[in-house]
């Protein structure tokens, strides 16, 4: 009886070891079109467990670690120009130099925002920075030609010259956090930061500072 012959190429019989040609599941071969479950250095891989040299496991947290609580929907600002951070009103006497209606905010040390009571209790704070504290910080920054103030009780830096009302009670402004600049919005009557309640006491302080600069009295 004739015996099966092992051939180096072509279409082989099941059970024969070949170095090329069309493969059958279960054979190890160096290249070509792959079959699920095979480890091979080249070719097109199928579904299954395949070892690759390129790792898709990236440590995202390493690049995003910050020592302040930054809301996930803050948008990074690409360009902050000199006019934006040094507008005409940001000068000695800035309170009356602002070209919009102001004075109604009043520097709410204990705000009447609906979310304030429960959130303040959870954060362990009883009040926010007063108007006098924020105004004094802006006065000192203007006098020393600085474009930012450190928001009280936070590590945020408010670019106070970028504060710009977008309505009778809403405002847009830029803030620096850990070397990046973000553009935010606030609703000073509802107490919202980027259309949602602040997620921390630091964010509440930032909201309060921006609203005081925009709509508070500076006397």
C-alpha positions as CSV (number, residue, x, y, z in Angstrom):
1,X,0.0,0.0,0.0
2,X,1.3,3.5,-0.9
3,X,2.3,5.6,2.2
4,X,1.5,9.3,2.6
5,X,4.2,11.6,1.4
6,X,5.2,14.8,3.4
7,X,5.5,17.7,1.0
8,X,7.2,21.1,1.6
9,X,4.5,23.2,0.0
10,X,1.1,23.3,-1.7
11,X,-2.1,22.2,-0.2
12,X,-1.3,19.5,2.4
13,X,-3.2,16.7,4.0
14,X,-4.3,17.0,7.6
15,X,-1.6,15.8,9.9
16,X,1.3,16.8,7.7
17,X,3.8,19.5,8.7
18,X,4.4,22.1,6.1
19,X,6.5,25.3,6.0
20,X,4.2,27.3,3.6
21,X,1.0,27.3,1.7
22,X,-2.5,27.4,3.0
23,X,-2.5,26.5,6.7
24,X,-4.9,24.4,8.7
25,X,-5.9,25.2,12.3
26,X,-3.4,23.8,14.8
27,X,-0.2,24.3,12.8
28,X,2.5,26.7,13.8
29,X,3.9,28.7,10.9
30,X,6.1,31.8,10.7
31,X,3.9,34.0,8.6
32,X,1.0,34.4,6.3
33,X,-2.7,34.7,7.1
34,X,-3.2,33.8,10.8
35,X,-5.7,31.6,12.6
36,X,-7.2,32.4,16.0
37,X,-5.1,31.3,18.9
38,X,-1.8,31.3,17.1
39,X,1.3,33.2,18.3
40,X,3.3,34.4,15.3
41,X,5.7,37.2,14.5
42,X,3.9,38.5,11.4
43,X,0.9,38.3,9.2
44,X,-2.7,39.3,9.8
45,X,-4.0,38.2,13.2
46,X,-7.4,36.8,13.9
47,X,-9.5,37.1,17.0
48,X,-8.1,35.4,20.0
49,X,-5.2,35.8,22.3
50,X,-2.4,37.3,20.4
51,X,0.8,38.7,21.9
52,X,1.8,42.0,20.4
53,X,4.9,44.2,20.9
54,X,2.8,47.4,21.1
55,X,1.2,47.7,24.5
56,X,-2.2,49.3,24.6
57,X,-2.1,49.6,28.4
58,X,-1.4,53.2,29.1
59,X,-1.2,54.9,32.4
60,X,-3.6,57.7,31.8
61,X,-3.6,58.8,35.5
62,X,0.1,59.5,35.4
63,X,-0.5,62.4,32.9
64,X,-3.7,63.6,34.4
65,X,-2.8,63.7,38.1
66,X,-3.6,67.1,39.6
67,X,-3.5,68.3,43.2
68,X,-6.8,70.2,42.6
69,X,-10.2,68.9,41.7
70,X,-10.7,69.9,38.1
71,X,-14.2,69.1,36.6
72,X,-14.0,66.6,33.8
73,X,-15.8,69.0,31.4
74,X,-13.4,71.9,31.7
75,X,-12.2,73.0,28.3
76,X,-8.5,73.9,27.9
77,X,-8.0,77.4,26.4
78,X,-5.4,77.4,23.6
79,X,-4.7,81.2,23.5
80,X,-4.8,83.8,26.2
81,X,-3.7,87.2,24.8
82,X,-2.5,90.3,26.5
83,X,-5.7,92.2,25.8
84,X,-7.7,89.4,27.4
85,X,-5.8,89.4,30.6
86,X,-5.2,93.2,30.8
87,X,-8.5,94.8,29.6
88,X,-9.0,98.6,30.2
89,X,-11.0,98.1,33.3
90,X,-8.3,96.1,35.1
91,X,-6.6,99.1,36.6
92,X,-6.7,101.1,39.9
93,X,-10.3,101.8,40.5
94,X,-11.3,98.7,38.6
95,X,-14.6,98.4,40.5
96,X,-16.1,101.5,38.9
97,X,-14.2,101.1,35.6
98,X,-16.0,97.9,34.6
99,X,-18.2,98.7,31.6
100,X,-21.2,96.7,32.7
101,X,-23.8,96.7,35.5
102,X,-22.4,95.5,38.8
103,X,-22.9,95.7,42.6
104,X,-25.8,93.2,43.0
105,X,-23.7,90.1,43.9
106,X,-22.7,91.4,47.3
107,X,-20.0,88.8,48.1
108,X,-22.1,86.1,49.6
109,X,-19.9,84.6,52.3
110,X,-22.8,82.2,53.0
111,X,-24.5,81.8,49.6
112,X,-28.2,81.2,49.1
113,X,-27.7,78.8,46.3
114,X,-29.9,75.8,46.6
115,X,-27.1,73.2,46.8
116,X,-25.0,75.2,49.3
117,X,-26.3,73.9,52.6
118,X,-25.8,70.1,52.0
119,X,-22.6,70.5,50.0
120,X,-21.0,72.9,52.5
121,X,-21.8,70.4,55.3
122,X,-20.3,67.6,53.3
123,X,-17.1,69.6,52.6
124,X,-16.9,70.8,56.2
125,X,-16.9,74.5,55.3
126,X,-19.1,77.2,56.8
127,X,-18.5,80.2,54.4
128,X,-16.8,81.3,51.3
129,X,-14.2,84.2,51.0
130,X,-15.7,87.6,51.6
131,X,-15.9,90.4,49.1
132,X,-13.2,92.3,51.0
133,X,-10.7,89.4,50.7
134,X,-11.3,89.0,46.9
135,X,-11.2,92.8,46.3
136,X,-8.0,93.1,48.2
137,X,-6.4,90.4,46.2
138,X,-7.4,92.1,42.9
139,X,-6.2,95.5,44.2
140,X,-2.8,94.0,45.1
141,X,-2.5,92.3,41.7
142,X,-3.4,95.4,39.8
143,X,-0.8,97.4,41.9
144,X,1.9,94.9,41.1
145,X,1.0,94.4,37.4
146,X,0.0,90.8,38.0
147,X,-2.6,89.2,35.8
148,X,-3.8,86.6,38.2
149,X,-5.0,86.2,41.8
150,X,-4.9,83.1,43.9
151,X,-8.5,82.2,44.6
152,X,-8.8,82.1,48.4
153,X,-8.6,78.6,50.0
154,X,-7.7,77.0,46.7
155,X,-4.7,76.3,44.4
156,X,-6.5,77.9,41.4
157,X,-5.3,81.2,39.8
158,X,-8.1,83.3,38.4
159,X,-7.1,85.5,35.4
160,X,-9.3,88.3,36.7
161,X,-8.9,90.4,33.6
162,X,-10.6,87.6,31.5
163,X,-13.8,87.9,33.6
164,X,-16.5,88.9,31.1
165,X,-20.3,88.9,31.7
166,X,-22.3,87.0,29.2
167,X,-25.6,88.1,30.6
168,X,-27.1,89.9,33.6
169,X,-26.0,87.1,36.0
170,X,-23.7,84.9,33.9
171,X,-20.0,85.2,33.3
172,X,-17.1,83.6,31.4
173,X,-13.5,83.6,32.7
174,X,-10.2,81.8,32.5
175,X,-8.5,79.9,35.3
176,X,-5.0,78.4,35.6
177,X,-4.6,75.0,37.3
178,X,-1.4,73.0,37.4
179,X,0.2,74.8,34.4
180,X,-2.9,74.6,32.1
181,X,-5.4,77.4,31.4
182,X,-9.1,76.6,31.2
183,X,-12.1,78.6,30.1
184,X,-15.1,78.3,32.3
185,X,-18.6,79.8,32.6
186,X,-20.6,80.5,35.7
187,X,-24.2,81.4,36.6
188,X,-23.9,83.6,39.7
189,X,-27.5,83.6,40.6
190,X,-28.0,79.9,40.4
191,X,-24.5,79.1,41.6
192,X,-23.5,76.9,38.7
193,X,-20.0,76.3,37.3
194,X,-20.1,75.1,33.7
195,X,-23.8,74.5,34.1
196,X,-23.6,72.3,37.1
197,X,-23.1,72.7,40.9
198,X,-19.5,72.9,42.0
199,X,-18.0,69.5,42.9
200,X,-15.8,70.7,45.7
201,X,-15.2,73.6,48.1
202,X,-12.4,74.8,45.9
203,X,-14.7,75.0,42.9
204,X,-17.3,76.9,45.0
205,X,-14.6,79.4,46.0
206,X,-13.6,79.8,42.3
207,X,-17.3,80.4,41.4
208,X,-17.6,82.9,44.2
209,X,-14.4,84.8,43.2
210,X,-15.3,85.1,39.6
211,X,-18.8,86.3,40.4
212,X,-17.5,88.9,42.9
213,X,-15.0,90.3,40.3
214,X,-17.8,90.5,37.7
215,X,-20.8,91.6,39.7
216,X,-19.7,92.5,43.2
217,X,-19.0,95.9,44.7
218,X,-15.3,96.8,44.9
219,X,-15.5,99.5,47.6
